């Protein structure tokens, strides 16, 4: 007997059946007991296995020590505990809940919620993407997410400036989006947002008191405070992502590589080199790339996304969508940079970039047609940088 709520009906069974307990009842109670002890053991395991656990790195010769990997664990005791029910899953007919392995201070699961309707399954996914993306930037930044894809990302002189640039990227998609900031949100910013668009979720490190008062006018907006702490600047740190498939789970190391955490040797592969300003925009676009569903293409200029193409089966179609988004928002693509999460299998994407006035490109490289792609970039007088790493996101 592991649950006091079982005492009453169990005593009734004993009284009614002359102190006899059926095999089915014994099995159900045994299952409950094993689940309780499994959770207990998992809690102990998690307590002694902090997130920044140092693991030994294994280097593969075929990658010339460029891609260190870690030993995948043979067993993963999750011990998931539900802390709340969600309104529903991806759709209203699906039940959903929020589970944790152990309490993590400052995590999204432990974030402070000031107001708003219950967070849904989709809200959490969007908020997680927005939060992780905005944490990539040191300057005041804003990220607007819709359906787990950033639809506008920008940095600015302050949050109002960053928000304006981010919203400008794709005002249509921003409607009903999740907005994340990497600085404290004040009353002026809240007033601008409320006047400008409908918002599902607002997430920031904190809010001024008058900002919270202003948000009460829109009581359905979910307002979340989550302290943003960057992951340790060390190659020894890692985290895991888990994806369910039919009958099992896929576990992988999180894509935590960033410009700051790894000395990426950018390779300029074309005759023309990017300017210092263009290179800054290339790095900005490359950071955004990590959070766009593959195939991902980003046009960016002056630390602002100009057009985003996401989730297409063809990379050239993603480039077309990025151009269409820019045109719809009346943003000038000429002089922008372009980032691609994967290599270009053909030179047609370079032609598309040239037609849109793209000045330089950042991409992983690694295609058997790299020479053709480089040749086309030289022909179009476009500078191109290889990162020798990719950011696929499925």
C-alpha positions, 0 to 999 in steps of 0.5 A: 500500500503506497497511496493513502487514497487507496486505504478506504476502498482496500479496507472495504474489500477486506471486510466484504471478502472475508480478508481476501484480496483478488489477484487483479487487486494485488497486481494493481497495487504492486504496479503502483508500488513499483511505480512509486519506487521507480520514481524514488530511485529516479529522483535520487539518480537525477539529484546526483546527476546535475545538468552540467555533468562532465562527460568524456568526449570522444573524437572521430578521426573522419571529422578531424576532431571538428565534431566531438561526440559523447558516449550515449547512455545505455539507460535513461531513467526519466522518472517523469512527474506531472506538475500540471494538466494542459488545456489540451495537446496540439489539438483540442481532442488530445489530452496533454500534461506538463511533466518534469524529471526534477525541479529545475529552478529558472527553467521554462517548466518552473517559470513564473506565470503572472496572468492569462489563460492556461498554457497549451501544449503548443504555447509551451513549444512556441515559448521554448523556441522563442526563449532559446532563440532570444537567448542567443543575443547579447544586444537587446533582442526580440523574437516572434514565434508562430507554430514553432518557427521564428517569423521575426527576429531582430536586435536593436538599440533598445527593446522597442527598436528590436520589437519594431524591427522583428514585427516588421519582418512578417506582420501577418504571421506575427498575429497571435504569436509568442514574443520573447525579449532578453531584457526587462519589459517596461510599460512603453513596450507593453503599450506598443505591443498591445496597440500593434498586435494580438499576442498569445504569450509574452516571455521575458526575464522580468517586467516593471510594475507598471508594465504588469498593470498595463498587461492586465487590460488584456487578461488573456495574454499569458505573461511569463517571467523566466530568468535567462541564464546562458549555458556554461561556455564550455565544450564539456556541457551538454543536454539532451533532446528526446523525441517520441516515435512509434514504439520508442524514443530518439535521444540526441545531444542538444544543438547547443553549438554557438558562435561563442561556445565554439571557435568556428573557423569560417572559410571564405570560399569566394573571390569576394570577401564580406565586409565587417558589417556583412559578416556581423549580419551573417553571424546574426542570420546563422544564429537564427538558422538554428531555430528555423525548421529545415529546409531553412533560408534567412535573409537578414540585414542590419541585425534584422530578419528580412525574409524567412523560408521554413520547413520546405522539402526543397531549399530553393523553394525556401529561398523563394518563400523568403523572397515572397515574405520580404516582398509582402512586408515591403522590405528591401532584399538588395544588400541583404545576407542569406543564411542556409541551415544546410548546403546547397545541392545545386547552384539554382539557389545562388541564382535566386539569391542574385535575383534578390540582390543578396550580397553574401551567403553563409552555409555549411558547405559539403555538397559534391557540387560545392565547386559549382556553387562557388563558381556561380557565387563568383559569377554573381559577385556574391561573397560566400562563407562556409561554416562546415557545420549544419543546423537541421531542425526537424 
